């Protein structure tokens, strides 16, 4: 009898331990999905969260994009190969940092390709289009939208920003330079500014790459990544201005590594939950167990502001964010 009681006790204890492990597992929502993915752009379409990241791999293997969707920020569905270089004849490798916008019931995906190092190489920033957020996407222009170095900015790390008046801008740039340009309504090119310039440099102090912009209380929050993406010092900083063209004076870092959690935290995007004041930052980081540059995973944290509208420093976590359904 004692043996039976002991046996049952062991089974019950095992179940409790297993349940506890499951509970602990559900508390850790970072990374938000499996796989090596970086440079995530998060956006909301029709009460569904979407994340469009770079497939983090050697440049020759970066020839497609996967996308991920979720109704609650915790359960994610993978949509494989929404765009492949087979659909973009001029793109051969290093397609990365996708940025997406819905425009006239079409979905326009902006991307960098080929990691060009000079004006003499083929590549730059391209545009793909689809009728659904999960694609499939096809080349929109048949050529790059931006294929030259203007103001010293490498044509990579594109972000499409829609202003309050509906005007869309392309904000982009690597090599420590950032440009902004006014997009034509059909996204086939650019509209010059009043001074007849097409590409305006808005580079803030310490800017390296990965620009992102959003509006809060009629202020323009401009964010970017600093440091080297392969190292532990990668981080996110920001500035605030009254216009999308600045001037942007650097305020400080708000997202960086925690040697106890992960390193190389950067290249992010931000989403705001509709009809609320909840903001989330979506970014990539490198696990402490990994040393390879491409071992990056996509994570998410809640972002808070102080009474003056400044972004509070963000603590990176393994827990991530709680479930959030859009009502």
Phi, psi and omega in degrees: 000316179300322179297320179295316179299316178299318180298314179295323179297318179298317180296315180298316178298319179298319180295318179298316179298317180297317179296320178297320179297319179297318179298316178297323180295318182291339180285336181265099181260003175252131358292159185283338172211163184280154175110163179272107181221144184223178174050047189286132168254121179257144181202160179246127173235120173051055177062022176235135176277138175232144173231127179245104181252171168280138169284113189276104184200172173306148187309321182293341178260354177275075184238014179202164173241139164256156174233161181225139180232153181206148175266346189221006181073000180239330178249118188244141177251129180273134175245098188285145172047057178291335173217137180230148180298344176298336180266359180228096190300328183274347181268125184246330185196174172050050172272127188204173175051056181296147174225134188233149176212142175268129186213117180053048177064016172240157179248121183251121183251114178265141186208157173260151180211144172079352178049055184295146183250356180199169179290349183269359181257153179274131179143193181130221182257125180244175179226134174237158185224149178208165179265352178225151181298334180270006178076201008286148181262147176230156181301132185270323187253339185078004180198168177292150173283320176229121184230015181227163176272111176251132181057026178081003183273122173294134182284078177217178172053057183279142173224132179260123184242128176258121181280174182299330181273003179094347178294132178258141179237148168259121177245127187202172168139135170246187179061034174067026174225140180231132179244156170232141180216145181276122180280143171295156182302333180260005177063025180267353182180207188230155175254126179298151173286175183300329179275011177075001175283152180256316181247111178262133177277129180235027187299120174273172179302135176072005179300138173240309185189188171062052182287151175207146181220144172211164181250135174217124181052044178064015175251147180261115178265115180252126184234155182201173178255145178236163180083187181260133185295338181274350186253178182282346187271004178302138184200174180239134176232173183206168176216166179229139178215176180264000184211152178293346178258011173082207008287147183252114177259121183304132177264314178158179179283146175230349179216125178205178184297157167231111184303347177270344185244302184191166179237174175062039182279118182185197182037088195238180167212172182227139172235147175245131179288128181303143178060032177207176175249024178275128177238142177233141174253132180245129190208174174245159178205168182248125179299152180297337181279354186246144176240344182290140183303323184273001178278077182237144181228155186268129183228169183215141176221157173282145182244132184239157180238152175271183186294343179263004178088004177280147180283130178283145176306138185261132175268121178282142187223166169272336183289325181071222183243159178278165178301139182214107178267137179278123182267000000 
